[in-house]
Amino acid sequence: MMLIGWADRQAAFGNAYWSGRWGLYRVNGGRGDDAVAPLSNDAGVRNAIREIRGHVGTFCIFGSGATTPWRMPDVRRYLSGRTVTRQRCHWNSFGISEGRLRRHARNSIRDRRTPAIIGTGWLNHYPLAYGYAWRQRRVRKCFIFCWYETVTDRFFYVNQGWGGETRTVGYPPAHGSPASWSRSPHFSPALMVGGFGCDAAAAVPVRLRRKAEGIAIMNSLPRQR
């Protein structure tokens, strides 16, 4: 729901890329008049979350909610009748980590300045990724003799959606902040000052060391260049 709320606020407050894509959020989370998505997790947001949960078949396992990645595209049922916005989803049905999934999310953030929902493990949490950074470093390895290899580290900055969380996942303090790695770390707008249904403290860097099985991207019509 954070991604939908983000896109709705972009449409409402002058982002030309999202202009005209209003209606993603409506009064009390229903299908009535248009409204601007709130920043707090109020009754309307919870109504919308319940609807989306029903569409994507979220179920309980080990005390937490889980959604299979192949059901993520069913969020289109929430969008249908509300807006002309569409979504794109990519996943690996076996939970196998693939570079293409990371690239889909990276490209959305870098090229379209639009966050992406990313899966951080099989039937695990789906945070909202709004930033991306990378670096390359030389690593010395030894077996009988020694040599150097170039290693690439990649991080997403994510809003976990938990509110008040300040944990960092996979953050390597010995090598500095991911924000200092690439010459121009890429961020989508607005998420740095607060998230939909949570607060800015939930925005942390995450390294996808576990299997990233699903990516969901909100998609406006192609930008004309």
Secondary structure as GFF3:
##gff-version 3
##sequence-region A 1 225
A	DSSP	alpha_helix	2	12	.	.	.	ID=ss1
A	DSSP	three_ten_helix	27	29	.	.	.	ID=ss2
A	DSSP	alpha_helix	43	56	.	.	.	ID=ss3
A	DSSP	beta_strand	59	61	.	.	.	ID=ss4
A	DSSP	beta_strand	64	66	.	.	.	ID=ss5
A	DSSP	three_ten_helix	69	75	.	.	.	ID=ss6
A	DSSP	alpha_helix	76	79	.	.	.	ID=ss7
A	DSSP	beta_strand	86	91	.	.	.	ID=ss8
A	DSSP	alpha_helix	99	112	.	.	.	ID=ss9
A	DSSP	beta_strand	116	118	.	.	.	ID=ss10
A	DSSP	beta_strand	128	142	.	.	.	ID=ss11
A	DSSP	beta_strand	146	159	.	.	.	ID=ss12
A	DSSP	three_ten_helix	173	175	.	.	.	ID=ss13
A	DSSP	three_ten_helix	178	180	.	.	.	ID=ss14
A	DSSP	beta_strand	186	187	.	.	.	ID=ss15
A	DSSP	three_ten_helix	191	193	.	.	.	ID=ss16
A	DSSP	three_ten_helix	200	202	.	.	.	ID=ss17
A	DSSP	beta_strand	203	206	.	.	.	ID=ss18
A	DSSP	beta_strand	214	219	.	.	.	ID=ss19
###
